[in-house]
Amino acid sequence: MEGAPRRGRPGPYADAPRLPDGEHVDLRALGSGADIELEVGPGPKAGFLVERAVSAPEALLVGLEIRRKWAAVGDARLAKAGHASRARVFCEDARHALPRLGPAETVARVFLHFPDPWWKKRHHKRLVMGDAFLEQIARLLVAGGELFVQTDVEERAELYESVVAGSPWFEPAGDQAGSPRIAENPFDARSPREHRAIEDGLPVWRMLWRKRRR
């Protein structure tokens, strides 16, 4: 997050969009759309959401971005493209925002693109893909709903696989039975980092899970 604003003066991007106040936030009230899709960490230009708004015109898209500038710029870009009624980016820390979101079992898909840009072991406690995160995602997803994660770091892909494998809520939905790994991105939208990796010929590890049906 940007530094604290000077006393008496609003800081840069102080008007970045925020979720409504209150202990509970109804996702359905944030815009229109038959399916709700959630991206955690859209990044500086919300590139994936901009492309996804075109490829999934029936969906309500919600992004949670911790950086004020990135949230403001991403939300404005979606509005400029004509998607403001059904695609938004809010300046929120997902760790605190996810427990406020509801109702349960209303989200069709959750996306995480290249998360966790921390490399030292002492930062591992900050990893997004932990038990608390998975518990909230499982609460929000409909039965059979999808969790899509991709990274350009093989070690992180292996870590994410092991974390989700220990969860009782998800089952792998990859190209091979029993594995979450998929060769291609099936959502007709890419984040800027995925575009760069492809252009540079770098590998991307993609994983897809579904919430178990009762």
NORGI-V126851 format. One record per residue. N is the residue number from 1. RES is the residue in one letter. PSI is psi as a letter, one per 30 degrees, with the letter a starting at -180 (none if undefined). Layout:
N_RES_PSI / N_RES_PSI
This chain:
1_M_k / 2_E_l / 3_G_l / 4_A_k / 5_P_l / 6_R_k / 7_R_k / 8_G_f / 9_R_k / 10_P_k / 11_G_l / 12_P_k / 13_Y_h / 14_A_f / 15_D_g / 16_A_k / 17_P_k / 18_R_l / 19_L_l / 20_P_l / 21_D_l / 22_G_l / 23_E_f / 24_H_k / 25_V_k / 26_D_j / 27_L_e / 28_R_f / 29_A_f / 30_L_f / 31_G_a / 32_S_l / 33_G_k / 34_A_e / 35_D_k / 36_I_k / 37_E_k / 38_L_k / 39_E_k / 40_V_j / 41_G_i / 42_P_f / 43_G_a / 44_P_f / 45_K_g / 46_A_h / 47_G_e / 48_F_e / 49_L_e / 50_V_e / 51_E_e / 52_R_e / 53_A_f / 54_V_e / 55_S_f / 56_A_i / 57_P_f / 58_E_f / 59_A_k / 60_L_k / 61_L_k / 62_V_k / 63_G_k / 64_L_j / 65_E_k / 66_I_f / 67_R_k / 68_R_e / 69_K_e / 70_W_e / 71_A_e / 72_A_e / 73_V_e / 74_G_e / 75_D_e / 76_A_e / 77_R_e / 78_L_e / 79_A_e / 80_K_e / 81_A_g / 82_G_g / 83_H_g / 84_A_f / 85_S_f / 86_R_g / 87_A_j / 88_R_l / 89_V_k / 90_F_k / 91_C_j / 92_E_k / 93_D_j / 94_A_e / 95_R_e / 96_H_f / 97_A_e / 98_L_e / 99_P_f / 100_R_f / 101_L_k / 102_G_a / 103_P_l / 104_A_k / 105_E_h / 106_T_f / 107_V_k / 108_A_e / 109_R_k / 110_V_k / 111_F_k / 112_L_j / 113_H_j / 114_F_h / 115_P_l / 116_D_i / 117_P_h / 118_W_k / 119_W_f / 120_K_k / 121_K_e / 122_R_f / 123_H_f / 124_H_f / 125_K_f / 126_R_f / 127_L_k / 128_V_e / 129_M_i / 130_G_a / 131_D_e / 132_A_e / 133_F_e / 134_L_e / 135_E_e / 136_Q_e / 137_I_e / 138_A_e / 139_R_e / 140_L_e / 141_L_k / 142_V_l / 143_A_k / 144_G_f / 145_G_l / 146_E_k / 147_L_j / 148_F_k / 149_V_k / 150_Q_k / 151_T_l / 152_D_g / 153_V_j / 154_E_e / 155_E_e / 156_R_e / 157_A_e / 158_E_e / 159_L_e / 160_Y_e / 161_E_e / 162_S_e / 163_V_e / 164_V_e / 165_A_f / 166_G_g / 167_S_k / 168_P_f / 169_W_f / 170_F_l / 171_E_k / 172_P_k / 173_A_h / 174_G_a / 175_D_f / 176_Q_k / 177_A_k / 178_G_g / 179_S_k / 180_P_f / 181_R_k / 182_I_k / 183_A_e / 184_E_l / 185_N_j / 186_P_g / 187_F_g / 188_D_h / 189_A_k / 190_R_k / 191_S_l / 192_P_e / 193_R_e / 194_E_e / 195_H_e / 196_R_e / 197_A_e / 198_I_e / 199_E_e / 200_D_g / 201_G_g / 202_L_k / 203_P_k / 204_V_k / 205_W_j / 206_R_k / 207_M_k / 208_L_k / 209_W_l / 210_R_k / 211_K_k / 212_R_k / 213_R_k / 214_R_none
